[in-house]
């Protein structure tokens, strides 16, 4: 099977989503709070160019568990 960059991005995206879902499910477990604590990253570009205006907000909530899951996804990709 030929590896490509899009497949790697898919694996990383699925790893981040899976890790964040796991963090949501485990957030009530007191001993795992260091894995499920999230850090918010946001970016809000906006412009008003008289003819065209846009406002876009991108938000990323990253936890240690989602980073570990993305790392596992990269490892699985390399093992393919």
PEBELKA-V173667 format. One record per backbone hydrogen bond with DSSP energy under -1.0 kcal/mol. NH is the residue of the N-H (numbers start at 1). CO is the residue of the C=O. If there is no record, write none. Layout:
[[NH:CO] [NH:CO]]
This chain:
[[8:4] [9:5] [10:6] [11:7] [12:8] [13:9] [14:10] [15:11] [16:12] [17:13] [18:14] [19:15] [20:16] [21:17] [22:18] [23:19] [24:20] [25:21] [26:22] [29:26] [32:29] [33:30] [35:32] [36:32] [37:33] [39:62] [41:60] [43:58] [47:54] [49:52] [51:49] [54:47] [56:45] [58:43] [60:41] [62:39] [65:35] [67:63] [68:64] [69:65] [70:66] [71:67] [72:68] [73:69] [74:70] [75:71] [76:72] [77:73] [78:74] [79:75]]
